[in-house]
Amino acid sequence: MGADPSGFLGKAEPLHPDLVEHLFPDGEGMVVHHPLIISHSFSPGFFGEVNRLYMVNKQDVIDAEAKRDWTNFMLLHERPYRFQTFRKIRNRLSDAEYWEVLGNLYTDSETIHCNLRFLRPALTSTRPCRERIMNPQERRFLAKQGERLTIYRGCRSGRKIGWSWTLDRRKAEWFARRFEEYVEGSPIVLIGEVDKNDVIAYFADRKEKEIVVDPKKVKVVGRETITFL
């Protein structure tokens, strides 16, 4: 952030020193954008609450790290910073912890496409215990599937093929139509085929029958344009 010639930071309770470099203009106010707290401030007096929340979060992170509670450690970080943080701690995790934490991060994220530079090497790691990215029920479900899977991806025309697919055609259509007023391109459903051995994960928690797979491993056999509802 640098110098503050307006004296903004010196009024009322000053912002915690850890957060000063993470304070940025945001319209008529300011925003704190830090790995442990993202908070908008429209008056200097709000810094007291930001400081208190930051200190609570910081202590919780310290406690989680001391207990090696890596899932909670990651979830205490703000979503935009979680994959970067995972990359920093990955070598401290056991093989099982690595995949379990990565699975939790993946299913909790809504911005997979924004984190591919971190996700691609993480998901394609050769570390053992990759099956631990899924819970026992998900592992059993995937094991019962055939060796070749038909999968679907709902997206917009002109977009790159991503890592998240589904076994549910109707869910793919829902994703294709999502945010119809804000996303350019025609809604389409891609139909793909993939070897089960190339599937990184099957996730059921969000009731999306999600298949995670490197798009390079998918053979696209169909593409259908669908209409908005």
C-alpha positions, 0 to 999 in steps of 0.5 A, a space after each residue: 500500500 505504501 505511504 498514506 498521505 491522507 492520514 487515513 490509517 492514523 485515524 481512530 484505531 489504526 489497522 493492524 501492521 500485518 494488514 497495512 500492505 493488504 489495504 486497497 481502494 475499493 470504490 468509495 471505501 477500502 478493502 482489506 484483502 489478506 489470506 486470513 481476512 477479506 473485509 470491506 471498510 467504509 470508515 476508519 472506525 471499522 478497523 477495530 473490528 477487522 483487527 479483532 477478527 484477524 487476530 482471532 483467525 490468526 490464533 486459530 490458524 496457529 492452533 490448527 497448525 500445531 495440531 496438524 489439523 490441516 483441513 481446518 488450517 486450510 479452511 481458515 484461509 480465505 478462498 482466493 488464497 487456499 490453493 496458494 497456501 496448500 502449495 506452500 505446506 504440501 511437503 509437510 503433509 503425509 500422502 494421505 493428508 495431501 490427498 484428503 486436504 486437496 479433495 476438501 479444497 476442490 469441492 469447496 471451491 467455486 473458482 477452479 478455473 482461476 487456480 489451474 496453475 496450482 491445481 494442475 500439478 497438485 491433481 496430477 501428482 504421483 504421490 501415493 494414496 490418491 484414492 484418499 481424495 475421495 471418502 469411502 462411499 465415493 471410492 466404492 461408487 467409482 469402483 463399481 463403475 465400468 472401465 469406460 465412463 460417459 461423462 458430461 460437461 455443461 459450459 459455454 461455447 468458446 470456453 476451454 474444456 475444464 477438469 470438472 465433469 458429471 455423470 448426470 446429463 441434467 446436472 450438466 445442462 444446469 451448469 450450462 445455463 447457470 449465470 445465463 445473464 452474465 456469461 457470454 456464449 451459447 450454453 452447450 453440453 459436451 459429451 465425453 468418454 474417459 477410462 476409469 483409471 484416468 479419473 482423479 476423483 468422483 465427488 458426491 457431496 454436492 449431489 453433482 455426481 462430479 468427475 474430476 479428470 485431466 481434460 487431456 484424458 477425455 475423448 469428446 464424442 458429442 457437443 449439443 447446444 441447449 436452450 435457456 429455460 
